Amino acid sequence: MMLARTWKFIWRWRIAFLILFIIAIVSLSGIQSWPDQARGMRPGNKNEEFFRYIAQELAEPHLCEKISWTALLPGGFFTRESYVRSACYDFIAGRTKNPWLCWKVKRYGVFSLIDDQESMWTCLGHAFHGWNGGIGISDGTLVHFFTEMGYDPDTLHIEGITPPVVSVKDIYSNLRFRPDILAQLEKAATAFEKTSNQTPADIEDAAYLDQFASYISKDSRWCLRIPQDLQIAVQPQKYRDWCLYTLATDTKNIEICRLIPLPLDRTGVRTSLRTQCAFQVNSPSWRSPGYVQDVPADDEQARRLLLKLNYQIPRAKDLPADQIEGAYGRFLDALEDPHPADPARAAARKRFIDRVMQLPNGG
């Protein structure tokens, strides 16, 4: 009899302890940061919105620490207010399926059975099932904070993980649509003829522009301005011959094919560029692939050609905000989960996070 009473007593204490433990856990899940809250609760600000956005994009929970516990997200229909900082941890826990981050998620206010509340328990559900929610920010906000951190769209490519925002090759390629392009090519050719002490770079630049002019004017005389033996890195054929070949096949003009010289020793005539040119021009079934002006593989040479044609290269910072934001967005995408074998990407990510941490909290 005494043994039964003893076991009954022990079980009552176990049940009581379990209830107290559950109450303690539930209470801790909503504990508030009193030192912060002594200053009063308030809506989250732009800085905290940015910190939360970057933390979610890079899955970096320590960036959530930049958000004050006094910052609140507004509630809604059957949704209670919540801490911005809790929402930051909650998303990363769901994205990375890391339940340990849920210990950092705190419920705001008293427990409710009716309304949805951000809490450790909802976070554990997201961490278990996975979660792909999150926030976005406006183009202007992203550009503003990148500027605050010292990033410049004209030098962003120096980080080594994204190409230049302004592509000089694309600009050069699109010059063919300008109505004044032939006049500018003629001016550049005249200036070249007047240049003394021409360097190999000058001669190659002039050849590119001559090929461009032949494409615009459909006149083979531009090709014949190119030195007979000149070869360039992007084309295995002699460049004058290549210019004539593309112009002849594009215009279906057999007479231009005949301007391409045959091999001096007369060997390989059947496989020569002139023979290929004549075959394609005379073939009723062959269609030109639509040759356009050749674009240098080197950005620096493309810049020189643009300047010789008297066209200004736009600065990236003068582009519309949505294009600059797009460049910064691509930069952020490149920073996500850098591969260990890519030290440049890892270094750029570290520099970026360091700059974010140096921004004022704004609380």
C-alpha positions as CSV (number, residue, x, y, z in Angstrom):
1,M,0.0,0.0,0.0
2,M,2.8,2.4,0.9
3,L,4.6,1.5,-2.3
4,A,1.6,2.4,-4.4
5,R,1.2,5.7,-2.6
6,T,4.9,6.5,-3.2
7,W,4.7,5.8,-6.9
8,K,1.5,7.9,-7.1
9,F,3.3,10.7,-5.4
10,I,6.3,10.4,-7.7
11,W,4.1,10.4,-10.8
12,R,2.2,13.5,-9.6
13,W,5.6,15.4,-9.3
14,R,6.7,14.2,-12.7
15,I,3.5,15.5,-14.3
16,A,3.8,18.7,-12.4
17,F,7.4,19.1,-13.5
18,L,6.5,18.4,-17.1
19,I,3.8,21.0,-17.0
20,L,6.1,23.6,-15.5
21,F,8.8,22.7,-18.1
22,I,6.3,23.1,-21.0
23,I,5.1,26.5,-19.6
24,A,8.7,27.6,-19.2
25,I,9.5,26.6,-22.8
26,V,6.4,28.4,-24.1
27,S,7.3,31.5,-22.1
28,L,10.9,31.5,-23.3
29,S,9.8,31.3,-26.9
30,G,8.2,34.7,-26.4
31,I,10.7,36.3,-24.1
32,Q,11.2,40.0,-24.9
33,S,14.5,42.0,-25.0
34,W,13.8,44.4,-22.2
35,P,16.9,46.6,-22.6
36,D,15.9,47.3,-26.2
37,Q,12.2,47.7,-25.5
38,A,12.9,50.3,-22.8
39,R,13.3,52.7,-25.7
40,G,9.8,51.8,-27.0
41,M,8.6,49.6,-29.9
42,R,8.5,51.0,-33.5
43,P,8.1,49.9,-37.1
44,G,11.3,48.6,-38.8
45,N,13.3,51.1,-40.8
46,K,15.0,51.1,-44.2
47,N,18.3,49.9,-42.8
48,E,16.7,47.0,-41.0
49,E,14.7,46.1,-44.2
50,F,18.0,46.0,-46.1
51,F,19.7,43.9,-43.4
52,R,16.9,41.4,-43.4
53,Y,16.9,41.3,-47.3
54,I,20.7,40.7,-47.5
55,A,20.6,38.1,-44.6
56,Q,17.9,36.1,-46.5
57,E,19.7,36.4,-49.9
58,L,23.0,35.2,-48.5
59,A,21.6,32.9,-45.8
60,E,23.8,34.7,-43.2
61,P,21.9,34.7,-39.8
62,H,24.5,36.8,-38.0
63,L,23.4,39.8,-40.2
64,C,20.0,39.5,-38.4
65,E,21.9,40.8,-35.3
66,K,22.0,44.2,-37.0
67,I,18.2,44.4,-36.5
68,S,17.0,45.9,-33.2
69,W,14.5,43.9,-31.0
70,T,12.5,47.2,-30.9
71,A,11.6,46.9,-34.7
72,L,8.2,45.4,-35.4
73,L,6.4,44.1,-38.5
74,P,2.8,45.2,-38.7
75,G,0.0,42.6,-38.1
76,G,-3.0,42.0,-40.3
77,F,-6.2,40.0,-40.5
78,F,-5.6,37.1,-38.1
79,T,-1.9,37.9,-38.0
80,R,-0.2,39.4,-35.0
81,E,2.7,41.9,-35.0
82,S,6.1,40.3,-34.9
83,Y,9.7,41.2,-34.4
84,V,11.6,42.0,-37.6
85,R,14.6,40.2,-36.2
86,S,12.6,37.1,-35.5
87,A,11.3,37.1,-39.1
88,C,14.9,37.3,-40.3
89,Y,16.0,34.2,-38.4
90,D,12.8,32.4,-39.2
91,F,13.3,32.7,-43.0
92,I,16.9,31.5,-42.9
93,A,16.0,28.6,-40.7
94,G,13.3,27.6,-43.2
95,R,15.6,28.1,-46.2
96,T,18.5,26.2,-44.8
97,K,16.4,23.7,-42.7
98,N,18.3,24.6,-39.6
99,P,16.1,24.2,-36.5
100,W,18.8,25.5,-34.2
101,L,18.2,29.1,-35.4
102,C,14.6,28.8,-34.1
103,W,16.0,29.4,-30.5
104,K,16.6,32.9,-31.6
105,V,13.0,33.5,-32.8
106,K,10.9,35.2,-30.2
107,R,7.2,35.7,-30.1
108,Y,5.9,39.3,-29.7
109,G,3.1,39.7,-27.1
110,V,1.0,37.2,-25.3
111,F,0.3,33.7,-26.7
112,S,-2.8,33.6,-29.0
113,L,-4.8,30.6,-30.1
114,I,-6.6,32.4,-32.9
115,D,-4.0,34.6,-34.7
116,D,-0.9,33.5,-36.5
117,Q,2.2,34.5,-34.6
118,E,5.9,34.5,-35.4
119,S,7.4,32.2,-32.8
120,M,9.9,29.5,-32.1
121,W,7.2,26.9,-32.9
122,T,6.3,28.3,-36.3
123,C,10.0,28.5,-37.1
124,L,10.5,24.8,-36.2
125,G,7.7,24.0,-38.7
126,H,9.4,26.0,-41.4
127,A,12.8,24.4,-40.6
128,F,11.3,20.9,-40.8
129,H,9.3,21.4,-44.0
130,G,11.4,24.1,-45.7
131,W,10.3,27.6,-46.6
132,N,10.8,29.7,-49.6
133,G,9.2,33.0,-48.5
134,G,11.0,36.2,-48.1
135,I,10.9,39.9,-49.0
136,G,12.1,42.1,-51.8
137,I,13.3,45.7,-51.8
138,S,12.8,48.5,-54.3
139,D,15.4,49.3,-57.0
140,G,16.1,52.6,-55.3
141,T,16.7,51.1,-51.9
142,L,19.2,48.5,-53.2
143,V,21.1,51.1,-55.2
144,H,21.1,53.5,-52.2
145,F,22.7,51.0,-49.9
146,F,25.3,49.7,-52.4
147,T,26.3,53.3,-52.9
148,E,26.5,53.8,-49.1
149,M,28.9,50.8,-48.9
150,G,31.2,52.3,-51.5
151,Y,30.2,50.2,-54.6
152,D,30.2,51.9,-58.0
153,P,28.5,50.3,-61.0
154,D,31.4,51.4,-63.2
155,T,34.0,49.5,-61.1
156,L,31.8,46.6,-59.8
157,H,33.4,44.2,-62.3
158,I,36.8,44.7,-60.5
159,E,35.4,42.4,-57.8
160,G,36.0,39.6,-60.3
161,I,32.7,37.8,-60.2
162,T,30.4,39.7,-62.7
163,P,31.1,41.3,-66.1
164,P,31.2,45.1,-66.6
165,V,27.8,46.7,-66.4
166,V,28.4,48.6,-69.6
167,S,29.6,46.1,-72.3
168,V,31.6,48.0,-74.9
169,K,31.4,45.0,-77.2
170,D,27.6,45.2,-77.2
171,I,27.8,49.0,-77.9
172,Y,30.2,48.4,-80.8
173,S,28.0,45.6,-82.2
174,N,24.9,47.7,-82.1
175,L,26.5,50.6,-84.0
176,R,25.3,49.1,-87.2
177,F,21.8,50.3,-86.4
178,R,22.9,54.0,-86.3
179,P,22.0,56.1,-89.3
180,D,25.3,58.0,-89.2
181,I,27.6,55.0,-88.9
182,L,28.9,55.1,-92.5
183,A,29.8,58.8,-92.3
184,Q,31.7,58.1,-89.1
185,L,33.5,55.2,-90.6
186,E,34.6,57.4,-93.6
187,K,35.9,60.1,-91.2
188,A,37.8,57.5,-89.2
189,A,39.4,56.1,-92.5
190,T,40.4,59.6,-93.5
191,A,42.0,60.3,-90.1
192,F,43.9,57.0,-90.3
193,E,45.4,57.9,-93.7
194,K,46.7,61.2,-92.2
195,T,48.3,59.4,-89.3
196,S,52.0,59.1,-89.4
197,N,54.0,56.4,-87.5
198,Q,51.1,53.9,-87.5
199,T,51.5,51.2,-84.9
200,P,50.4,47.6,-85.4
201,A,47.4,48.4,-83.1
202,D,46.4,51.3,-85.4
203,I,46.6,49.1,-88.5
204,E,44.5,46.3,-86.9
205,D,41.9,48.9,-85.7
206,A,41.7,50.3,-89.2
207,A,41.1,46.8,-90.6
208,Y,38.2,46.3,-88.2
209,L,36.7,49.5,-89.3
210,D,37.2,48.7,-93.0
211,Q,35.4,45.4,-92.6
212,F,32.6,47.3,-90.8
213,A,32.4,49.8,-93.6
214,S,32.2,47.0,-96.2
215,Y,29.3,45.4,-94.3
216,I,27.4,48.7,-94.2
217,S,28.2,49.9,-97.8
218,K,28.3,46.5,-99.5
219,D,31.4,47.9,-101.3
220,S,34.4,45.6,-101.7
221,R,36.8,48.6,-102.0
222,W,36.7,48.8,-98.2
223,C,38.1,45.2,-97.9
224,L,40.9,46.0,-100.4
225,R,42.1,48.8,-98.0
226,I,43.1,46.0,-95.5
227,P,46.8,44.9,-95.9
228,Q,47.1,41.7,-97.8
229,D,49.0,39.7,-95.2
230,L,47.3,41.0,-92.1
231,Q,45.9,38.4,-89.7
232,I,44.0,39.0,-86.5
233,A,43.6,36.9,-83.4
234,V,39.9,36.1,-83.9
235,Q,40.2,35.0,-87.6
236,P,42.5,32.2,-88.9
237,Q,42.2,33.5,-92.5
238,K,44.0,36.5,-93.8
239,Y,41.7,39.4,-92.8
240,R,41.4,41.0,-96.3
241,D,40.4,37.6,-97.7
242,W,37.9,37.0,-94.9
243,C,36.3,40.5,-95.5
244,L,35.9,39.7,-99.2
245,Y,34.5,36.2,-98.5
246,T,31.9,37.4,-96.0
247,L,30.8,40.3,-98.3
248,A,30.6,38.1,-101.4
249,T,28.6,35.4,-99.8
250,D,26.3,37.9,-98.0
251,T,25.6,39.8,-101.3
252,K,25.7,36.7,-103.6
253,N,28.3,38.5,-105.8
254,I,30.6,36.1,-107.6
255,E,32.8,39.0,-108.8
256,I,33.9,39.7,-105.2
257,C,34.9,36.0,-104.8
258,R,37.4,36.5,-107.7
259,L,39.2,39.2,-105.7
260,I,40.3,36.5,-103.2
261,P,43.8,35.2,-104.4
262,L,44.4,31.5,-105.0
263,P,47.4,29.8,-103.4
264,L,50.6,30.8,-105.1
265,D,51.7,27.2,-105.7
266,R,48.3,26.3,-107.0
267,T,48.0,23.4,-104.5
268,G,44.8,23.2,-102.5
269,V,42.8,25.2,-105.0
270,R,39.7,23.1,-104.5
271,T,39.7,23.8,-100.8
272,S,40.8,27.4,-101.0
273,L,38.7,30.3,-99.6
274,R,37.9,31.5,-103.2
275,T,36.6,28.1,-104.2
276,Q,34.4,27.9,-101.1
277,C,33.2,31.5,-101.7
278,A,32.2,30.7,-105.4
279,F,30.5,27.5,-104.3
280,Q,28.3,29.2,-101.7
281,V,27.5,32.2,-104.0
282,N,26.4,29.8,-106.8
283,S,24.6,27.4,-104.6
284,P,20.8,28.0,-104.8
285,S,20.2,26.2,-101.5
286,W,22.9,28.0,-99.5
287,R,21.8,31.0,-97.4
288,S,24.1,33.5,-95.9
289,P,24.2,33.3,-92.0
290,G,23.9,37.1,-92.0
291,Y,27.4,38.3,-91.5
292,V,27.8,41.5,-89.5
293,Q,30.8,43.6,-88.5
294,D,33.5,41.7,-86.6
295,V,33.7,42.6,-82.9
296,P,37.1,42.5,-81.2
297,A,37.6,39.9,-78.4
298,D,39.5,42.6,-76.4
299,D,37.4,45.2,-74.5
300,E,40.2,47.7,-74.7
301,Q,40.3,47.5,-78.5
302,A,36.5,47.9,-78.7
303,R,36.9,51.0,-76.6
304,R,39.5,52.4,-79.0
305,L,37.3,51.7,-82.0
306,L,34.4,53.5,-80.4
307,L,36.6,56.5,-79.7
308,K,37.9,56.5,-83.2
309,L,34.3,56.6,-84.5
310,N,33.7,59.6,-82.1
311,Y,31.1,57.8,-80.0
312,Q,31.0,58.3,-76.3
313,I,30.9,55.3,-74.0
314,P,28.1,55.7,-71.5
315,R,29.0,55.4,-67.8
316,A,27.2,52.7,-65.8
317,K,26.2,55.2,-63.1
318,D,24.2,57.2,-65.8
319,L,22.0,54.2,-66.7
320,P,18.4,54.0,-65.4
321,A,18.0,52.8,-61.8
322,D,16.5,49.5,-62.8
323,Q,19.5,48.6,-64.9
324,I,21.9,49.5,-62.1
325,E,19.7,47.5,-59.6
326,G,19.8,44.6,-62.0
327,A,23.6,44.7,-62.0
328,Y,23.7,44.7,-58.2
329,G,21.1,41.9,-58.1
330,R,23.3,39.8,-60.3
331,F,26.2,40.6,-58.0
332,L,24.3,39.3,-55.0
333,D,23.3,36.2,-56.9
334,A,27.0,35.6,-57.6
335,L,27.7,35.8,-53.9
336,E,25.3,33.1,-52.9
337,D,26.9,29.9,-51.7
338,P,30.4,30.4,-53.2
339,H,32.2,27.2,-54.1
340,P,35.4,26.6,-52.0
341,A,37.4,26.2,-55.3
342,D,36.5,29.8,-56.2
343,P,38.6,32.0,-54.0
344,A,37.7,35.2,-55.8
345,R,34.0,34.7,-55.1
346,A,34.6,33.8,-51.5
347,A,36.8,36.9,-51.0
348,A,34.1,39.1,-52.7
349,R,31.5,37.7,-50.4
350,K,33.6,38.4,-47.3
351,R,34.2,42.0,-48.4
352,F,30.5,42.5,-49.0
353,I,29.4,41.1,-45.7
354,D,32.1,43.2,-43.9
355,R,30.7,46.3,-45.6
356,V,27.1,45.5,-44.6
357,M,28.2,45.0,-41.0
358,Q,29.8,48.5,-41.0
359,L,26.5,50.2,-42.0
360,P,24.7,52.0,-39.2
361,N,22.0,50.0,-37.6
362,G,19.5,52.8,-38.0
363,G,17.7,51.9,-34.8
